[in-house]
Amino acid sequence: EIAEKFVEIWGKERKLVEMHEEASPMVRYELSIVTGLMFVGVKIGRVQCGGEARAGLVDMWFKLMLLDIGWLQMCKKGLDMREVEEGMGQTLLTLPLKKHYPVFMECFRWF
């Protein structure tokens, strides 16, 4: 229950997102590790939060994770990047279709 609440809070934390956007990649790295672990937790079912919390996580952090994916792949710190990437995709796919379009458009912009 605590993990679910944490995901909900993390998905609404606009101040952290603003700090993330202004910080150097090495500082952002730590925030991205926490976010990556949340996506993995949702994927494997350890964190079972509602659709609104998952949507908040995707809305606030998906784009930022794409920005930092290179750093995360180089300096894993015990993070299984395949699990993180699958967790991001799995979390996105649990949302309603109308939420998919903006995220996919953002992905296409990056890749």
RAGIMO-V603259 format. One record per backbone hydrogen bond with DSSP energy under -0.5 kcal/mol. NH is the residue of the N-H (numbers start at 1). CO is the residue of the C=O. Records with the same first field share a line. If there is no record, write none. Layout:
NH=CO / CO
This chain:
5=1
6=2
7=3
8=4
9=5
10=6
11=7
12=9
13=10
14=12
17=13
18=14
19=15
20=16
21=17
22=18
23=19
27=24
28=24
29=25
30=26 / 27
31=27
32=28
33=29
34=30
35=31
36=32
37=33
38=34
39=35
40=36
41=37
42=38
43=39
44=40
45=41 / 42
46=41
47=41
48=46
49=47
54=50
55=51
56=52
57=53
58=54
59=55
60=56
61=57
62=58
65=61
66=62
67=63
68=64
69=65
72=68
73=69
74=70
75=71
76=74
79=76
81=79
84=80
85=81
86=82
87=83
88=84
89=85
90=86
91=87
92=88
93=89
94=90 / 91
95=92
99=96
100=96 / 97
101=97
102=98
103=99
104=100
105=101
106=102
107=103
108=104
109=105
110=106
111=107
